[in-house]
Amino acid sequence: MRIAVTYENGNVFQHFGHTEQFKIYDVSEGKITGEQVVDTNGSGHGALAGFLTGMKVDTMICGGIGGGAIAALENVGIRLFGGVSGEADQAVKAFLEGSLVYQPDVHCGHHGEGHHGGNCKEGKHGCGGHCGN
């Protein structure tokens, strides 16, 4: 298994389409056997699914993610665990233990010029807490 986590300063980055790095974890028999941080080289949104496929990732842990990116990951067979926050290493350990807290219906629907709009302030969308609420 190969798990990717949107990554920034040791934490799960909260906007999939804007992530500049992923931390990739190789897992065998339920244990982490290798880790590496990789740059996305400016790939964004839909292109990230192809980037992850090229890295042979089969599982993605992230914060907020939009519908188009969710569909792109589904199309290439990558399992998604969104709405996650906190330290990346802890998230992967929790995933492997079966205790990862995530939002199965995560959807970050604020892909416009006014990036966060009113819904973030009200906490009504699944952006993994990156809005400060």
All heavy atoms as an XYZ file, in Angstrom:
961
protein
N       0.848     -1.171      0.000
C       0.000      0.000      0.000
C       0.895      1.237      0.000
O       1.956      1.252      0.601
C      -0.883     -0.016      1.263
C      -1.652      1.269      1.480
S      -2.574      1.303      3.044
C      -3.817      0.084      2.707
N       0.436      2.260     -0.675
C       1.151      3.534     -0.702
C       0.153      4.643     -0.396
O      -0.822      4.829     -1.109
C       1.808      3.741     -2.057
C       2.762      4.931     -2.054
C       3.653      4.864     -3.261
N       5.015      4.783     -2.789
C       6.057      5.202     -3.479
N       5.895      5.682     -4.695
N       7.254      5.125     -2.985
N       0.418      5.366      0.691
C      -0.469      6.419      1.174
C       0.176      7.774      0.906
O       1.358      7.965      1.184
C      -0.703      6.271      2.693
C      -1.304      4.900      3.023
C      -1.594      7.399      3.220
C      -1.326      4.567      4.503
N      -0.607      8.713      0.392
C      -0.151     10.091      0.230
C      -0.950     10.975      1.172
O      -2.150     10.767      1.365
C      -0.339     10.563     -1.205
N      -0.270     11.958      1.743
C      -0.919     12.944      2.602
C      -0.560     14.327      2.074
O       0.621     14.603      1.812
C      -0.450     12.806      4.070
C      -1.126     13.846      4.957
C      -0.713     11.408      4.601
N      -1.562     15.190      1.890
C      -1.248     16.577      1.557
C      -0.423     17.115      2.717
O      -0.742     16.865      3.879
C      -2.532     17.404      1.369
O      -3.375     17.245      2.506
C      -3.271     17.011      0.104
N       0.667     17.832      2.424
C       1.682     18.057      3.449
C       2.198     19.483      3.462
O       2.515     20.049      2.420
C       2.844     17.095      3.164
C       3.893     17.012      4.233
C       3.654     16.326      5.409
C       5.133     17.607      4.045
C       4.633     16.233      6.386
C       6.111     17.513      5.021
C       5.853     16.818      6.194
O       6.813     16.711      7.160
N       2.268     20.052      4.678
C       2.896     21.352      4.866
C       3.372     21.452      6.315
O       2.574     21.331      7.255
C       1.915     22.491      4.559
C       2.560     23.866      4.700
C       1.602     24.992      4.360
O       0.566     25.118      5.058
O       1.885     25.716      3.397
N       4.665     21.653      6.500
C       5.257     21.841      7.830
C       4.871     20.747      8.820
O       4.563     21.020      9.976
C       4.885     23.210      8.401
C       5.392     24.349      7.557
O       6.488     24.275      7.007
N       4.599     25.392      7.432
N       4.858     19.501      8.362
C       4.566     18.376      9.239
C       3.095     18.067      9.420
O       2.733     17.058     10.012
N       2.228     18.913      8.897
C       0.790     18.751      9.083
C       0.069     18.390      7.793
O       0.607     18.562      6.703
C       0.186     20.049      9.640
C       0.679     20.332     11.042
O       0.633     19.468     11.912
N       1.155     21.539     11.265
N      -1.170     17.919      7.942
C      -2.045     17.666      6.802
C      -2.436     19.028      6.241
O      -3.073     19.828      6.928
C      -3.298     16.873      7.219
C      -4.224     16.673      6.018
C      -2.928     15.538      7.855
N      -2.043     19.302      4.996
C      -2.393     20.571      4.350
C      -3.886     20.565      4.049
O      -4.443     19.545      3.644
C      -1.563     20.750      3.075
C      -1.776     22.066      2.393
C      -1.393     23.256      2.993
C      -2.357     22.124      1.135
C      -1.594     24.484      2.356
C      -2.546     23.333      0.487
C      -2.164     24.513      1.102
N      -4.523     21.714      4.198
C      -5.980     21.755      4.189
C      -6.642     22.089      2.862
O      -7.857     22.245      2.814
C      -6.462     22.721      5.275
C      -6.149     22.226      6.666
C      -6.772     20.882      6.947
O      -7.986     20.711      6.849
N      -5.959     19.902      7.288
N      -5.908     22.171      1.771
C      -6.563     22.422      0.483
C      -5.870     21.593     -0.597
O      -4.845     21.995     -1.137
C      -6.542     23.915      0.140
C      -7.507     24.253     -0.946
N      -7.214     24.100     -2.278
C      -8.773     24.712     -0.893
C      -8.257     24.453     -3.001
N      -9.211     24.829     -2.182
N      -6.456     20.456     -0.905
C      -5.868     19.494     -1.827
C      -5.339     20.135     -3.106
O      -4.202     19.909     -3.499
C      -6.908     18.417     -2.179
C      -6.431     17.429     -3.201
C      -5.685     16.340     -2.821
C      -6.736     17.590     -4.550
C      -5.237     15.422     -3.761
C      -6.300     16.682     -5.499
C      -5.545     15.596     -5.096
N      -6.150     20.946     -3.758
C      -5.787     21.500     -5.058
C      -4.644     22.495     -5.028
O      -4.092     22.830     -6.066
N      -4.281     22.963     -3.849
C      -3.193     23.935     -3.731
C      -1.972     23.359     -3.034
O      -1.035     24.092     -2.731
C      -3.678     25.180     -2.973
C      -4.653     25.991     -3.758
N      -4.302     27.142     -4.423
C      -5.972     25.799     -4.009
C      -5.372     27.622     -5.032
N      -6.389     26.827     -4.800
N      -1.988     22.057     -2.771
C      -0.863     21.466     -2.053
C       0.407     21.520     -2.906
O       0.365     21.281     -4.102
C      -1.167     20.019     -1.607
O      -0.184     19.606     -0.667
C      -1.205     19.048     -2.765
N       1.487     21.896     -2.280
C       2.781     21.943     -2.966
C       3.615     20.712     -2.700
O       4.580     20.448     -3.414
C       3.533     23.210     -2.552
C       2.824     24.468     -3.026
C       3.565     25.737     -2.650
O       4.718     25.667     -2.185
O       2.980     26.813     -2.826
N       3.233     19.944     -1.661
C       3.974     18.732     -1.335
C       3.022     17.650     -0.838
O       1.987     17.937     -0.240
C       4.996     18.993     -0.224
C       6.123     19.921     -0.615
C       7.121     20.078      0.519
O       6.746     20.244      1.665
N       8.393     20.028      0.179
N       3.419     16.422     -1.100
C       2.776     15.261     -0.494
C       3.836     14.538      0.322
O       5.009     14.497     -0.068
C       2.266     14.277     -1.554
C       1.061     14.746     -2.312
C       1.187     15.185     -3.614
C      -0.189     14.739     -1.724
C       0.086     15.605     -4.335
C      -1.306     15.172     -2.439
C      -1.159     15.602     -3.737
N       3.412     13.954      1.429
C       4.292     13.013      2.110
C       3.757     11.637      1.734
O       2.566     11.353      1.887
C       4.297     13.214      3.621
C       5.371     12.350      4.294
C       5.692     12.817      5.700
C       6.841     11.996      6.258
N       7.148     12.386      7.654
N       4.639     10.826      1.190
C       4.273      9.497      0.703
C       4.789      8.463      1.704
O       5.958      8.499      2.104
C       4.904      9.214     -0.684
C       4.603     10.346     -1.673
C       4.481      7.848     -1.208
C       3.193     10.428     -2.151
N       3.917      7.544      2.072
C       4.256      6.486      3.020
C       4.096      5.135      2.327
O       3.036      4.842      1.775
C       3.320      6.514      4.224
C       3.351      7.800      5.009
C       2.625      8.907      4.592
C       4.085      7.901      6.183
C       2.637     10.089      5.316
C       4.106      9.086      6.927
C       3.376     10.166      6.483
O       3.389     11.338      7.208
N       5.136      4.325      2.374
C       5.041      2.948      1.911
C       4.666      2.093      3.108
O       5.259      2.231      4.193
C       6.371      2.480      1.323
C       6.695      3.193      0.025
O       5.834      3.188     -0.876
O       7.789      3.761     -0.086
N       3.680      1.211      2.919
C       3.169      0.396      4.014
C       3.165     -1.062      3.586
O       2.733     -1.399      2.477
C       1.732      0.833      4.399
C       1.153     -0.069      5.475
C       1.721      2.286      4.851
N       3.663     -1.910      4.468
C       3.637     -3.353      4.236
C       3.231     -4.027      5.543
O       3.790     -3.717      6.607
C       5.015     -3.842      3.785
O       4.984     -5.229      3.562
N       2.259     -4.909      5.460
C       1.771     -5.654      6.620
C       1.395     -4.725      7.772
O       1.693     -4.990      8.937
C       2.796     -6.697      7.057
C       3.059     -7.739      5.976
C       4.089     -8.778      6.377
O       4.397     -8.892      7.586
O       4.580     -9.464      5.484
N       0.767     -3.593      7.429
C       0.279     -2.668      8.432
C       1.332     -1.787      9.083
O       1.039     -1.067     10.032
N       2.551     -1.810      8.568
C       3.632     -1.015      9.137
C       4.249     -0.107      8.075
O       4.376     -0.502      6.912
C       4.720     -1.913      9.714
C       4.267     -2.747     10.903
C       5.446     -3.506     11.470
C       5.190     -4.427     12.587
N       4.071     -4.602     13.292
N       4.635      1.104      8.493
C       5.296      2.034      7.583
C       6.715      1.528      7.325
O       7.485      1.322      8.254
C       5.326      3.455      8.181
C       3.895      3.974      8.358
C       6.133      4.395      7.288
C       3.794      5.255      9.162
N       7.026      1.318      6.044
C       8.354      0.803      5.678
C       9.217      1.858      4.995
O      10.407      1.637      4.784
C       8.227     -0.426      4.756
O       7.497     -0.047      3.583
C       7.503     -1.563      5.461
N       8.615      2.993      4.644
C       9.370      4.070      4.017
C       8.533      5.329      3.939
O       7.299      5.262      3.935
N       9.214      6.491      3.910
C       8.528      7.774      3.803
C       9.376      8.704      2.961
O      10.603      8.625      2.990
C       8.336      8.465      5.157
C       8.229      7.622      6.333
C       8.113      8.400      7.639
O       8.489      9.583      7.727
O       7.647      7.788      8.584
N       8.689      9.581      2.226
C       9.388     10.608      1.468
C       8.455     11.781      1.221
O       7.246     11.611      1.127
C       9.908     10.058      0.135
C       8.805      9.611     -0.824
C       9.350      9.102     -2.141
O      10.239      9.719     -2.712
N       8.813      7.991     -2.610
N       9.026     12.972      1.173
C       8.254     14.170      0.837
C       8.575     14.507     -0.608
O       9.747     14.564     -0.996
C       8.621     15.348      1.770
C       7.892     16.614      1.336
C       8.285     15.004      3.219
N       7.522     14.679     -1.415
C       7.704     14.976     -2.832
C       6.993     16.272     -3.185
O       5.923     16.571     -2.668
C       7.197     13.823     -3.739
C       7.992     12.553     -3.503
C       5.716     13.556     -3.526
N       7.604     17.060     -4.055
C       7.007     18.298     -4.557
C       6.056     17.982     -5.695
O       6.317     17.095     -6.509
C       8.099     19.245     -5.061
C       8.962     19.784     -3.933
O       8.453     19.965     -2.814
O      10.157     20.014     -4.181
N       4.960     18.739     -5.777
C       3.997     18.537     -6.859
C       4.413     19.252     -8.135
O       3.773     19.080     -9.161
C       2.596     19.033     -6.450
O       2.652     20.444     -6.210
C       2.082     18.306     -5.226
N       5.459     20.059     -8.065
C       5.961     20.788     -9.233
C       4.893     21.640     -9.891
O       4.802     21.720    -11.113
C       6.579     19.824    -10.254
C       7.757     19.086     -9.677
O       8.577     19.667     -8.973
N       7.832     17.795     -9.943
N       4.049     22.245     -9.072
C       3.043     23.166     -9.591
C       1.797     22.507    -10.149
O       0.916     23.188    -10.645
N       1.702     21.183    -10.091
C       0.477     20.517    -10.531
C      -0.655     20.977     -9.630
O      -0.467     21.169     -8.440
C       0.620     18.998    -10.424
O       1.634     18.533    -11.261
N      -1.833     21.135    -10.182
C      -2.957     21.570     -9.366
C      -4.209     20.798     -9.683
O      -4.337     20.215    -10.748
N      -5.118     20.781     -8.756
C      -6.432     20.168     -8.852
C      -6.430     18.851     -9.629
O      -5.873     17.879     -9.162
C      -7.443     21.175     -9.420
C      -7.739     22.268     -8.445
N      -7.068     23.463     -8.463
C      -8.615     22.342     -7.418
C      -7.526     24.220     -7.480
N      -8.458     23.574     -6.828
N      -7.042     18.802    -10.816
C      -7.195     17.555    -11.566
C      -5.887     16.888    -11.930
O      -5.798     15.664    -11.980
N      -4.835     17.672    -12.174
C      -3.541     17.096    -12.545
C      -2.925     16.315    -11.399
O      -2.095     15.439    -11.627
C      -2.589     18.195    -13.007
N      -3.329     16.612    -10.171
C      -2.752     15.916     -9.027
C      -3.120     14.435     -9.014
O      -2.343     13.609     -8.538
C      -3.174     16.584     -7.719
C      -2.532     17.948     -7.462
C      -3.147     18.611     -6.234
C      -1.024     17.832     -7.307
N      -4.282     14.073     -9.538
C      -4.662     12.657     -9.594
C      -3.672     11.886    -10.464
O      -3.229     10.792    -10.101
C      -6.084     12.495    -10.111
N      -3.294     12.453    -11.599
C      -2.302     11.816    -12.457
C      -0.933     11.756    -11.799
O      -0.218     10.761    -11.914
N      -0.578     12.819    -11.104
C       0.687     12.857    -10.368
C       0.723     11.725     -9.344
O       1.709     10.986     -9.238
C       0.837     14.223     -9.667
C       2.062     14.351     -8.825
C       3.267     14.735     -9.381
C       2.013     14.092     -7.463
C       4.413     14.856     -8.599
C       3.134     14.217     -6.664
C       4.334     14.598     -7.235
N      -0.366     11.555     -8.588
C      -0.430     10.512     -7.566
C      -0.421      9.115     -8.175
O       0.199      8.200     -7.637
C      -1.664     10.713     -6.686
C      -1.619     11.966     -5.810
C      -2.992     12.265     -5.239
C      -0.580     11.822     -4.715
N      -1.097      8.955     -9.305
C      -1.084      7.673     -9.998
C       0.341      7.325    -10.427
O       0.785      6.185    -10.274
C      -2.018      7.705    -11.229
O      -3.340      8.001    -10.782
C      -2.022      6.389    -11.970
N       1.064      8.326    -10.933
C       2.457      8.112    -11.317
C       3.339      7.715    -10.149
O       4.337      7.009    -10.312
N       2.957      8.153     -8.953
C       3.699      7.799     -7.732
C       3.227      6.468     -7.154
O       3.683      6.038     -6.112
C       3.541      8.904     -6.682
C       4.123     10.249     -7.046
S       5.927     10.257     -7.173
C       6.415      9.775     -5.528
N       2.258      5.830     -7.824
C       1.692      4.548     -7.414
C       0.967      4.602     -6.063
O       0.963      3.650     -5.285
C       2.760      3.453     -7.409
C       3.439      3.313     -8.767
C       4.051      1.976     -8.959
C       4.767      1.786    -10.258
N       4.232      2.313    -11.442
N       0.328      5.758     -5.802
C      -0.452      5.947     -4.583
C      -1.807      5.273     -4.737
O      -2.430      5.354     -5.799
C      -0.623      7.461     -4.305
C      -1.678      7.723     -3.241
C       0.710      8.075     -3.920
N      -2.287      4.601     -3.678
C      -3.625      4.012     -3.727
C      -4.559      4.566     -2.657
O      -5.749      4.309     -2.668
C      -3.568      2.485     -3.651
C      -2.785      1.974     -2.465
O      -2.941      2.491     -1.352
O      -1.984      1.036     -2.663
N      -4.008      5.361     -1.710
C      -4.808      5.932     -0.632
C      -4.382      7.375     -0.409
O      -3.188      7.667     -0.360
C      -4.607      5.122      0.673
O      -4.947      3.754      0.422
C      -5.461      5.661      1.799
N      -5.353      8.289     -0.266
C      -5.074      9.709     -0.064
C      -5.719     10.176      1.232
O      -6.898      9.913      1.473
C      -5.659     10.515     -1.233
C      -5.816     12.002     -1.002
S      -4.341     12.895     -0.559
C      -3.271     12.497     -1.881
N      -4.935     10.878      2.055
C      -5.437     11.530      3.258
C      -5.223     13.022      3.060
O      -4.117     13.452      2.726
C      -4.697     11.031      4.518
C      -4.949      9.530      4.734
C      -5.124     11.845      5.749
C      -4.134      8.907      5.855
N      -6.290     13.815      3.245
C      -6.171     15.252      3.026
C      -7.162     16.002      3.903
O      -7.987     15.403      4.578
C      -6.387     15.596      1.559
S      -8.058     15.323      0.956
N      -7.082     17.334      3.836
C      -8.058     18.197      4.501
C      -9.220     18.415      3.561
O      -9.919     17.484      3.183
N      -9.408     19.654      3.115
C     -10.492     19.978      2.194
C     -10.155     19.587      0.770
O      -8.998     19.582      0.362
N     -11.195     19.241      0.021
C     -11.018     18.824     -1.379
C     -12.315     19.088     -2.131
O     -13.401     18.871     -1.598
C     -10.589     17.334     -1.451
C     -10.310     16.911     -2.895
C     -11.596     16.432     -0.765
C      -9.616     15.551     -3.013
N     -12.203     19.568     -3.354
C     -13.370     19.872     -4.171
C     -13.910     18.661     -4.910
O     -13.248     17.627     -5.034
N     -15.115     18.818     -5.425
C     -15.801     17.731     -6.117
C     -15.073     17.214     -7.339
O     -15.044     16.006     -7.595
N     -14.457     18.112     -8.120
C     -13.730     17.680     -9.308
C     -12.533     16.818     -8.952
O     -12.261     15.801     -9.604
N     -11.826     17.200     -7.907
C     -10.668     16.417     -7.475
C     -11.104     15.080     -6.890
O     -10.451     14.055     -7.106
C      -9.839     17.206     -6.462
N     -12.225     15.082     -6.169
C     -12.758     13.816     -5.637
C     -13.047     12.861     -6.793
O     -12.660     11.697     -6.764
C     -14.032     14.061     -4.796
C     -13.674     14.808     -3.509
C     -14.740     12.744     -4.486
C     -14.884     15.306     -2.730
N     -13.715     13.370     -7.823
C     -14.048     12.538     -8.988
C     -12.783     12.052     -9.688
O     -12.703     10.887    -10.101
C     -14.921     13.330     -9.958
N     -11.781     12.923     -9.809
C     -10.526     12.526    -10.463
C      -9.842     11.408     -9.691
O      -9.326     10.451    -10.297
C      -9.600     13.733    -10.605
N      -9.830     11.493     -8.366
C      -9.228     10.421     -7.558
C     -10.012      9.125     -7.698
O      -9.428      8.052     -7.827
C      -9.137     10.840     -6.089
C      -8.165     11.973     -5.766
C      -8.264     12.361     -4.295
C      -6.735     11.595     -6.129
N     -11.343      9.234     -7.672
C     -12.184      8.044     -7.853
C     -11.914      7.389     -9.199
O     -11.830      6.165     -9.295
C     -13.661      8.408     -7.741
C     -14.105      8.698     -6.332
C     -15.556      9.170     -6.256
O     -16.217      9.336     -7.315
O     -16.032      9.394     -5.131
N     -11.765      8.207    -10.244
C     -11.540      7.679    -11.588
C     -10.249      6.893    -11.724
O     -10.145      6.025    -12.595
C     -11.556      8.806    -12.625
C     -12.947      9.328    -12.883
O     -13.937      8.666    -12.601
N     -13.033     10.540    -13.397
N      -9.250      7.210    -10.899
C      -7.981      6.475    -10.975
C      -7.844      5.450     -9.851
O      -6.795      4.836     -9.678
C      -6.754      7.422    -11.005
C      -6.774      8.268    -12.278
C      -6.680      8.295     -9.766
N      -8.922      5.263     -9.082
C      -8.952      4.204     -8.076
C      -8.230      4.517     -6.773
O      -7.851      3.602     -6.041
N      -8.061      5.799     -6.461
C      -7.411      6.175     -5.200
C      -8.490      6.384     -4.143
O      -9.418      7.164     -4.337
C      -6.555      7.446     -5.375
C      -5.398      7.163     -6.340
C      -6.038      7.932     -4.013
C      -4.540      8.377     -6.667
N      -8.361      5.661     -3.020
C      -9.305      5.813     -1.913
C      -9.022      7.125     -1.191
O      -7.869      7.444     -0.918
C      -9.169      4.661     -0.909
C      -9.544      3.323     -1.480
C      -9.452      2.224     -0.451
N      -8.110      2.197      0.149
C      -7.813      1.660      1.322
N      -8.754      1.106      2.049
N      -6.578      1.664      1.779
N     -10.072      7.850     -0.836
C      -9.943      9.172     -0.245
C     -10.429      9.185      1.197
O     -11.511      8.681      1.501
C     -10.760     10.183     -1.059
C     -10.859     11.586     -0.475
C      -9.490     12.266     -0.442
C     -11.843     12.406     -1.280
N      -9.621      9.789      2.058
C      -9.992     10.041      3.444
C      -9.764     11.533      3.673
O      -8.641     11.965      3.922
C      -9.146      9.185      4.396
C      -9.392      7.719      4.201
C      -8.674      7.007      3.248
C     -10.369      7.059      4.926
C      -8.918      5.660      3.036
C     -10.618      5.711      4.724
C      -9.894      5.009      3.773
N     -10.819     12.331      3.516
C     -10.716     13.783      3.598
C     -11.249     14.334      4.898
O     -11.807     13.611      5.730
N     -11.059     15.641      5.065
C     -11.513     16.303      6.273
C     -10.623     16.025      7.470
O     -11.039     16.149      8.614
N      -9.373     15.643      7.205
C      -8.426     15.282      8.265
C      -7.566     16.499      8.585
O      -7.184     17.253      7.690
C      -7.528     14.094      7.817
C      -6.497     13.757      8.866
C      -8.390     12.880      7.479
N      -7.245     16.684      9.853
C      -6.335     17.752     10.247
C      -5.340     17.205     11.260
O      -5.483     16.080     11.738
C      -7.116     18.935     10.828
O      -7.840     18.528     11.965
N      -4.319     18.006     11.557
C      -3.306     17.591     12.518
C      -2.027     17.151     11.832
O      -1.796     17.442     10.658
N      -1.195     16.445     12.584
C       0.097     15.998     12.077
C      -0.072     14.864     11.068
O      -0.829     13.919     11.302
C       0.985     15.522     13.224
C       1.381     16.614     14.181
C       2.270     16.110     15.304
O       2.728     14.948     15.260
O       2.506     16.892     16.239
N       0.659     14.951      9.974
C       0.573     13.948      8.912
C       0.957     12.561      9.422
O       0.254     11.583      9.153
C       1.466     14.352      7.738
N       2.067     12.466     10.149
C       2.512     11.158     10.640
C       1.461     10.522     11.552
O       1.200      9.321     11.461
C       3.841     11.279     11.397
C       5.017     11.634     10.495
O       4.871     11.616      9.254
O       6.100     11.928     11.047
N       0.850     11.337     12.414
C      -0.177     10.825     13.321
C      -1.406     10.362     12.550
O      -2.029      9.363     12.915
C      -0.565     11.883     14.358
C       0.504     12.112     15.397
C       0.871     10.848     16.160
O       1.953     10.298     15.960
N      -0.007     10.357     16.992
N      -1.759     11.080     11.486
C      -2.916     10.698     10.675
C      -2.701      9.324     10.047
O      -3.601      8.487     10.044
C      -3.186     11.748      9.601
N      -1.495      9.093      9.528
C      -1.210      7.789      8.903
C      -1.218      6.686      9.952
O      -1.770      5.603      9.721
C       0.113      7.833      8.117
C       0.502      6.450      7.628
C      -0.014      8.792      6.932
N      -0.632      6.946     11.099
C      -0.646      5.937     12.176
C      -2.075      5.617     12.586
O      -2.434      4.446     12.761
C       0.170      6.422     13.374
C       1.656      6.403     13.109
C       2.449      6.979     14.266
C       3.923      7.049     13.883
N       4.714      7.806     14.834
N      -2.916      6.657     12.725
C      -4.325      6.440     13.074
C      -5.033      5.639     11.983
O      -5.825      4.739     12.277
C      -5.027      7.776     13.304
N      -4.733      5.945     10.709
C      -5.330      5.197      9.599
C      -4.971      3.714      9.701
O      -5.835      2.841      9.581
C      -4.852      5.769      8.261
C      -5.274      4.947      7.083
C      -6.569      5.019      6.602
C      -4.378      4.094      6.463
C      -6.969      4.236      5.520
C      -4.768      3.316      5.388
C      -6.066      3.384      4.911
N      -3.700      3.442      9.945
C      -3.251      2.052     10.031
C      -3.848      1.322     11.230
O      -4.040      0.111     11.188
C      -1.724      1.992     10.063
C      -1.035      2.486      8.786
C       0.477      2.520      8.967
C      -1.422      1.628      7.585
N      -4.163      2.069     12.290
C      -4.785      1.476     13.482
C      -6.305      1.387     13.354
O      -6.969      0.832     14.224
C      -4.448      2.327     14.715
C      -2.984      2.312     15.075
C      -2.610      3.386     16.102
O      -3.488      4.218     16.470
O      -1.447      3.403     16.519
N      -6.856      1.968     12.285
C      -8.298      1.964     12.088
C      -9.022      3.023     12.909
O     -10.235      2.931     13.110
N      -8.293      4.042     13.379
C      -8.915      5.057     14.227
C      -8.852      6.467     13.634
O      -9.062      7.448     14.352
C      -8.246      5.054     15.607
O      -6.865      5.383     15.499
N      -8.591      6.578     12.342
C      -8.507      7.887     11.702
C      -9.859      8.587     11.723
O     -10.870      8.020     11.316
C      -8.020      7.764     10.252
C      -7.902      9.083      9.476
C      -6.798      9.949     10.067
C      -7.621      8.795      8.008
N      -9.876      9.827     12.197
C     -11.088     10.639     12.176
C     -11.087     11.404     10.855
O     -10.180     12.185     10.583
C     -11.113     11.625     13.368
C     -12.331     12.533     13.281
C     -11.096     10.861     14.682
N     -12.088     11.138     10.029
C     -12.197     11.797      8.728
C     -13.663     12.031      8.418
O     -14.541     11.575      9.151
C     -11.524     10.967      7.631
C     -12.223      9.671      7.308
C     -13.071      9.575      6.216
C     -12.024      8.538      8.093
C     -13.722      8.383      5.912
C     -12.661      7.349      7.804
C     -13.511      7.283      6.727
O     -14.153      6.109      6.438
N     -13.922     12.774      7.342
C     -15.291     13.075      6.929
C     -15.572     12.365      5.610
O     -15.064     12.770      4.569
C     -15.475     14.579      6.759
C     -15.286     15.343      8.046
C     -15.332     16.851      7.836
O     -15.394     17.341      6.718
N     -15.290     17.572      8.920
N     -16.374     11.306      5.643
C     -16.631     10.557      4.410
C     -17.295     11.387      3.321
O     -17.160     11.087      2.146
C     -17.534      9.406      4.845
C     -17.810      9.587      6.282
C     -17.032     10.744      6.798
N     -18.002     12.443      3.692
C     -18.690     13.263      2.696
C     -18.001     14.614      2.517
O     -18.629     15.599      2.160
C     -20.155     13.463      3.085
C     -20.308     14.136      4.443
O     -19.297     14.269      5.179
O     -21.427     14.524      4.786
N     -16.688     14.644      2.731
C     -15.948     15.902      2.622
C     -16.110     16.494      1.228
O     -16.105     15.785      0.231
C     -14.448     15.705      2.959
C     -13.756     14.862      1.913
C     -13.746     17.036      3.106
N     -16.308     17.798      1.195
C     -16.397     18.489     -0.086
C     -16.140     19.956      0.173
O     -16.873     20.592      0.929
C     -17.762     18.310     -0.740
C     -17.837     18.954     -2.084
N     -18.188     20.269     -2.247
C     -17.569     18.485     -3.317
C     -18.150     20.566     -3.539
N     -17.769     19.510     -4.201
N     -15.111     20.465     -0.424
C     -14.763     21.867     -0.249
C     -15.266     22.606     -1.480
O     -14.671     22.519     -2.544
C     -13.244     21.996     -0.103
S     -12.719     23.507      0.654
N     -16.381     23.293     -1.372
C     -17.021     23.905     -2.526
C     -16.767     25.383     -2.659
O     -17.666     26.118     -2.997
N     -15.551     25.856     -2.396
C     -15.291     27.289     -2.445
C     -14.198     27.630     -3.448
O     -13.248     28.311     -3.137
C     -14.936     27.815     -1.054
C     -13.804     27.088     -0.418
N     -14.002     26.107      0.510
C     -12.463     27.194     -0.580
C     -12.828     25.656      0.898
N     -11.885     26.285      0.257
N     -14.340     27.148     -4.647
C     -13.302     27.364     -5.651
C     -13.596     28.585     -6.510
O     -13.656     28.506     -7.713
C     -13.137     26.116     -6.515
C     -12.622     24.975     -5.731
N     -13.419     23.942     -5.354
C     -11.402     24.742     -5.209
C     -12.701     23.101     -4.630
N     -11.487     23.562     -4.525
N     -13.767     29.712     -5.879
C     -13.990     30.952     -6.613
C     -13.032     32.006     -6.127
O     -12.162     31.762     -5.318
N     -13.223     33.210     -6.637
C     -12.339     34.305     -6.249
C     -12.482     34.640     -4.774
O     -11.535     35.017     -4.124
C     -12.651     35.544     -7.105
C     -12.378     35.333     -8.576
C     -10.941     34.929     -8.860
O     -10.020     35.514     -8.265
O     -10.739     34.027     -9.681
N     -13.669     34.506     -4.220
C     -13.893     34.821     -2.817
C     -13.595     33.642     -1.926
O     -14.300     33.377     -0.974
N     -12.578     32.938     -2.161
C     -12.142     31.650     -1.618
C     -12.996     31.054     -0.504
O     -13.416     29.935     -0.616
C     -10.687     31.736     -1.196
C     -10.122     30.413     -0.831
N     -10.018     29.386     -1.735
C      -9.676     29.916      0.327
C      -9.516     28.333     -1.146
N      -9.286     28.621      0.105
N     -13.288     31.710      0.578
C     -13.978     31.037      1.663
C     -15.428     31.443      1.852
O     -16.160     30.753      2.535
C     -13.222     31.178      2.977
C     -12.031     30.291      3.007
N     -10.773     30.781      2.881
C     -11.895     28.958      3.081
C      -9.912     29.781      2.905
N     -10.568     28.677      3.021
N     -15.856     32.530      1.306
C     -17.272     32.886      1.382
C     -17.836     32.816      2.784
O     -17.123     32.779      3.762
N     -19.156     32.762      2.895
C     -19.794     32.759      4.200
C     -19.856     31.403      4.863
O     -19.919     31.304      6.071
N     -19.870     30.323      4.109
C     -20.066     29.008      4.697
C     -18.954     28.606      5.645
O     -19.197     27.921      6.619
C     -20.225     27.940      3.612
C     -21.571     28.020      2.946
O     -22.500     28.603      3.484
N     -21.672     27.459      1.762
N     -17.711     29.007      5.377
C     -16.624     28.648      6.282
C     -16.853     29.250      7.653
O     -16.635     28.605      8.662
C     -15.267     29.107      5.752
S     -14.505     27.913      4.663
N     -17.289     30.491      7.674
C     -17.520     31.147      8.960
C     -18.610     30.430      9.750
O     -18.602     30.403     10.964
C     -17.899     32.606      8.739
C     -16.752     33.421      8.190
C     -17.149     34.867      8.013
C     -16.005     35.663      7.440
N     -16.096     35.884      6.042
N     -19.536     29.839      9.031
C     -20.622     29.129      9.692
C     -20.279     27.665      9.914
O     -21.033     26.947     10.550
C     -21.894     29.231      8.837
C     -22.353     30.673      8.670
C     -23.392     30.806      7.576
O     -24.035     29.805      7.233
O     -23.555     31.921      7.067
N     -19.152     27.208      9.376
C     -18.732     25.826      9.569
C     -19.614     24.818      8.877
O     -19.789     23.706      9.340
N     -20.175     25.190      7.714
C     -21.152     24.314      7.077
C     -20.599     23.492      5.936
O     -21.343     22.907      5.186
C     -22.336     25.145      6.590
C     -23.149     25.707      7.720
C     -24.377     26.394      7.213
C     -25.214     26.874      8.385
N     -26.364     27.619      7.957
N     -19.304     23.452      5.759
C     -18.774     22.567      4.719
C     -17.552     21.845      5.242
O     -16.947     22.241      6.222
C     -18.501     23.312      3.419
C     -17.318     24.236      3.463
N     -17.019     25.032      4.520
C     -16.360     24.436      2.538
C     -15.925     25.719      4.253
N     -15.505     25.376      3.071
N     -17.225     20.734      4.635
C     -16.189     19.855      5.139
C     -14.806     20.206      4.673
O     -14.244     19.492      3.862
N     -14.239     21.254      5.173
C     -12.897     21.664      4.753
C     -11.844     21.298      5.774
O     -10.791     21.902      5.825
C     -12.867     23.164      4.475
S     -13.672     23.557      2.920
N     -12.142     20.343      6.619
C     -11.129     19.855      7.528
C     -10.673     20.865      8.549
O      -9.607     20.739      9.117
N     -11.463     21.883      8.791
C     -11.137     22.859      9.807
C     -10.167     23.930      9.381
O      -9.697     24.700     10.193
N      -9.838     24.017      8.079
C      -8.834     25.003      7.674
C      -9.360     26.427      7.693
O      -8.616     27.359      7.466
C      -8.220     24.651      6.327
C      -9.099     24.908      5.135
N     -10.032     24.007      4.736
C      -9.168     25.941      4.292
C     -10.644     24.481      3.659
N     -10.149     25.650      3.376
N     -10.600     26.585      8.014
C     -11.185     27.926      8.038
C     -11.090     28.553      9.417
O     -11.565     29.649      9.621
C     -12.644     27.855      7.594
S     -12.827     27.125      5.962
N     -10.543     27.846     10.368
C     -10.361     28.382     11.690
C     -11.561     28.226     12.613
O     -11.627     28.827     13.657
N     -12.520     27.379     12.237
C     -13.664     27.207     13.128
C     -13.559     25.914     13.890
O     -12.801     25.062     13.662
C     -14.986     27.264     12.365
C     -15.022     26.354     11.156
O     -14.106     25.571     10.933
N     -16.063     26.466     10.378
